[in-house]
Amino acid sequence: MISYITLGVSDLAAAKYFYSELLADQGAKVLIDMDRISFIGKSMAAPMLAVCIPFNNAPAHPGNGNMVSFAPGSKQGVDALYHKAIALGASCDGAPGQRIADVFYGAYVKDVDGNKLCFNHFG
C-alpha cells in the first residue's frame, strides 16, 4: 500500500549514509540516487524511504507529529536498530522498552535533522 515516505534533510550525502547503513541489515540500499533526492529500500516494488533536499530550497524541518516506523522483526532487532542509529549520530527520543504490555515494544530516535523514527515490534 505504501510506495515511499519522504524525509526532508539538510545534508543529502549524510542522510544517504545514515539510512543506508541503518537499514543495510534488513537488505536495504540506495536504489535511486539523484541530485536532490535518493530512494532507499529493498526493491522498487517494496516500500521505500526517500531522503531529499526540499524542492523549494527552504530549510528542511521535521513535522510535528510525523514519524517513520521500522519493524525489524523482534525485540532484539529493535534494540539493535536503536543502538545502531545512536552510533550513526541519532539522538535518543525514548530508549528501547515495552510500551504496551504484551503488545508493543519500541524505541525512538531523532536523526540529525530532527526527523523522528520508531523501531517497533508487535507481539
Buried (B, 14 or more C-beta within 10 A) or exposed (E): EEEBEBBBBBBBEBBBBBBBBBBEEBEBEBBEEEEEBBBBBBEEEEEBBBBBBBEEEEEBEBEEEEEBEBBBEEBEBBBBBBBBBBEBEBEEBBEBEEBEEEEEBBBBBBBBBBBBBBBBBEE
